[in-house]
Amino acid sequence: MNLETWLSMGGYGAYVWSAYGITFIVFILNIGLIFREMRKIKKTIKQFLVDEV
């Protein structure tokens, strides 16, 4: 079995690899959004604590 045959996956390669790609992109976006939200929450908490003092 050569690489081209393996990548084509019996004619379904375009579907399979695009599904993997979309899943990977969504996964990375979710991680990025989580970290962005964490930064916003930390900033809000820090501002709340500064205002309380």
C-alpha positions in Angstrom: 0.0 0.0 0.0 1.5 3.3 -1.0 0.8 6.8 0.5 -1.5 7.9 -2.3 -3.7 4.9 -1.9 -3.9 5.4 1.8 -4.7 9.1 1.5 -7.4 8.5 -1.0 -9.1 6.0 1.3 -11.0 4.2 -1.3 -12.3 7.4 -2.9 -13.6 8.9 0.3 -10.3 10.7 1.2 -11.6 14.2 0.4 -14.5 13.7 2.8 -12.5 12.0 5.5 -9.6 14.5 5.5 -11.9 17.6 5.3 -13.8 16.2 8.3 -10.6 15.8 10.2 -9.5 19.3 9.2 -12.8 20.9 10.3 -12.8 19.0 13.6 -9.2 20.2 14.2 -10.1 23.8 13.5 -13.2 23.7 15.7 -11.1 22.1 18.5 -8.4 24.8 18.3 -11.1 27.6 18.2 -12.7 26.1 21.3 -9.5 26.1 23.2 -8.7 29.7 22.1 -12.2 30.9 23.1 -11.8 29.2 26.5 -8.5 31.0 27.2 -10.0 34.3 26.0 -13.0 33.9 28.3 -10.7 33.0 31.2 -8.7 36.3 30.6 -11.9 38.3 30.6 -13.1 36.7 33.8 -9.7 37.2 35.6 -9.8 40.9 34.5 -13.3 41.3 35.8 -12.4 39.7 39.2 -9.3 41.8 39.4 -11.3 45.0 38.7 -13.9 43.9 41.3 -11.2 43.4 43.9 -9.6 46.7 43.2 -12.9 48.5 43.5 -13.7 46.8 46.8 -10.5 48.1 48.4 
